[in-house]
Structure formats: structure tokens, C-alpha cells
């Protein structure tokens, strides 16, 4: 009888324990990241996205700047045929020794050609990202679309989490469709929670 009562007590205890409330898993949510800007150019480049053009050609920006010093921009609209030939010769004089052909120079130059006076921007693609937030704390940054055509690191902010600072790094290369893309977005400071 004593054994039966112990057995009954054990069964009841298990039933009571199984009915106890369990701790709920941490609430995970995804929060959009707003990405703005990233199309600034060096003041000495006169609005030209030199970092993108140089990367597309496979040279350092300083090399392209040196080549461009020999160019005489047309004052009113398009250059004459002779001006265009002289400018091309000046560019290739510096860029040719780096293995850059006339065709490649045309391809890259045309890809990034734009008219700022008409409100245009060179060929680019916007990046997209989101943050994974658990119990108000950022646990991961996910880059959904790296974009392309960024000439400077854009500003990235997590919606509703103004206290969280993010750092953006870019990737440059000869593939024009990925040149100037976002390589990484990461937390920039110790603060990882919403305010």
C-alpha cells in the first residue's frame, strides 16, 4: 500500500510539473534598414564618380585623375570630333600602359556617364538590408541586396532604433554590375538595443 501511495504521488507530481508554464522563446523580429546617400564624390573630381570609373578600369583613382588632367572638357555641350580625339589620346597615353584599351575606356565611361544638371545620377542600384532583433537587441544584420554604384559609404539606420549605429563598407571591382556594392553592414558601437 505504501508503494502504491508513493507511485500515485510521483504520477501526480509529474502531472503538476508538466502543467507548469514554460518560458516562452525570445521574440525574434526583422526590422528594415534604411539606406540613404552614398553617391558623394571627391570635390576635386568635379562631380565625376572617379572611384567607380577607376575601379571599373582596374586602376587606382590617382591614376585616372592623372589621366584626366590631360582632358579639355567642352565648355558648351558636346566636344567637337577633334576635341574628343585629343581627349581620348590624352587618357589612353596614361591608361594604355595599364592595359586599358579604347573599347574598355568607352564601355566604362559610357556606363557612368550622366547629366547632373538634369537631375540624373550615374547607373546604380539601391541596396536592401534588415536587422534581426531579439528582445529589443540586434543579433544579426542581413544584407538582402548589395546594390551597386555607391561612390561613398551610404548611411544605414535601423528603423525605430536610432541609438544603434551602423558602419557600411563598400566593394569595388571591374564588374560594373557589382562595382560600388555594399560588402558589409555591421554594428559600429557598443549600443545594440532600441531606445
Secondary structure, DSSP 8 states (H G I E B T S, - for coil): -HHHHHHHHHHHHHHHHHHS-------EEEEEEEEE------GGGTT--HHHHHHHHTS-HHHHHHHHTT----SSSS--HHHHHHHHHHHHHHHGGGT--HHHHHHHHHHT---GGGT---S-B--EEEEEEETTEEEEEEEEE--B--SS--EEEETT-TT--EEEEEE--S-TTTTTEEEEEEE-SS--B--
